[in-house]
Amino acid sequence: MIGFTERWLRLAAGLLLGGLTAVAELVLVLGGRLRRPTARRTSSVPASALRLAALERRRLAVFHAAELDPPRTGQAAYGYVAARWPLGLFGLLVLLTSLIGLAYASLLVWAWFVMDPDHLGTVALSGLGGVFLLFLCAQGGRGLAQLDEQLARRHLGPSETELLRRRVGELAETRAGVMQAVHDERRRIERDLHDGVQQRLVALGMLLGRARRATDPAKADALLRQAHEESAHALTELRETAWRIHPAALDERGLAAALEELAERSVLPVEVTYALDGTPPPVPVQTVAYFVAAEAVTNTLKHSGATRAEIRVTGRHDGILIHIEDNGTGGAPHRPTTGGLLGLSRRIAALDGHLTIHSPPGGPTLITAELPCAS
């Protein structure tokens, strides 16, 4: 109820301010057309139009949550204010009409106590008429707000060509980020294999060679026993490396099971809350969500000094949210430029998602990944 009231109050405030600025826009347009053009006036009109257009842009951002580009030229701004002032005045008329409707609707609350009992039917009809008028004004005000935003987008931009150009730039940047993330992942896998499994296999080969050359049966048996233990260690490290590349549980039992397995393998106490119902997210989204959680937990172990961590998976209307929170010392960069957090941001950007890092000095650290599921 509070959010509903706040939303409609914001709409009413936007219409009121839009009506007041429409008066200034009307004065500017009439003044620019009626006055005899001079060099000074010709330059002052576009400058005034620029200021009014900038004011409208801020009004639409604050009261209607519309993100618009700044006006580029005075001519474009003048065209916008010249086309907008009738809309603003009409919004002011709707707002004044809604006050009349509110006055009549309020009769249903107080008129029963002061009016003559013979006129109660008139009170009821007037009150209901006021409620209906309020409903019409509310719908009209919302429609005017949408028209206001569309008009501003048409004159101030961004245009369809500009939006397409920006989108191409974002895709090129995302593609480069994904390529770099894949390259970093390949180097990490090579390093794990070289420093871990390969060294184990080399030691295994040396033990087997020494066992073959040994003349003492007891020594040969001891070497073979060491070789057997070394092969078990190598197999364990190979499984760990394969698990870090892509856990089998993610394909076989889904994201929730993979996160539970991640928590069980971690030496840090990790609590997992999975609150997604219905159809599971697409496989690419689940994969990125898992690696976001895994990389964040790894960073927590390496850098934060935390004693516990929590992973929460929740849904939203068009995707899922992954929250990873720890009680460490904080200090993680808000916009990472290197390291694992940069890799996370690139993976998320590849799905048109968004990464938010809140990590003040002293902690705690909260990492939130928004992953859209729409195709």
Salt bridges, closest charged atoms under 4 A:
GLU6 OE2 - ARG10 NH2 3.02
GLU25 OE1 - ARG84 NH1 3.05
GLU56 OE1 - ARG59 NH2 2.71
GLU56 OE2 - ARG84 NH1 3.25
ASP69 OD2 - ARG72 NH2 3.88
ASP69 OD2 - ARG166 NH2 2.57
ASP148 OD2 - ARG59 NH2 2.55
ASP148 OD1 - ARG84 NE 3.16
GLU149 OE2 - ARG153 NH2 3.09
GLU162 OE2 - ARG165 NH2 2.60
GLU162 OE2 - ARG166 NE 3.19
GLU170 OE1 - ARG167 NH1 3.31
ASP184 OD2 - ARG346 NH1 3.84
GLU185 OE2 - ARG188 NH2 2.60
GLU185 OE1 - ARG347 NH2 3.77
GLU190 OE2 - ARG186 NH1 2.76
ASP192 OD2 - ARG188 NH1 3.25
ASP192 OD2 - ARG244 NH2 3.59
ASP195 OD1 - HIS194 ND1 2.94
ASP221 OD2 - ARG225 NH1 3.17
GLU230 OE2 - ARG200 NH1 2.96
GLU237 OE2 - ARG200 NE 3.19
GLU240 OE2 - ARG265 NH1 2.81
ASP251 OD1 - HIS246 NE2 3.15
GLU261 OE1 - ARG253 NH2 3.80
GLU261 OE2 - ARG265 NE 3.40
GLU310 OE1 - ARG312 NH1 3.49
ASP318 OD1 - ARG316 NE 3.01
ASP318 OD1 - HIS317 NE2 3.56
GLU325 OE1 - ARG312 NH1 3.36
ASP352 OD2 - ARG167 NH2 2.84
GLU370 OE1 - ARG316 NH1 2.97
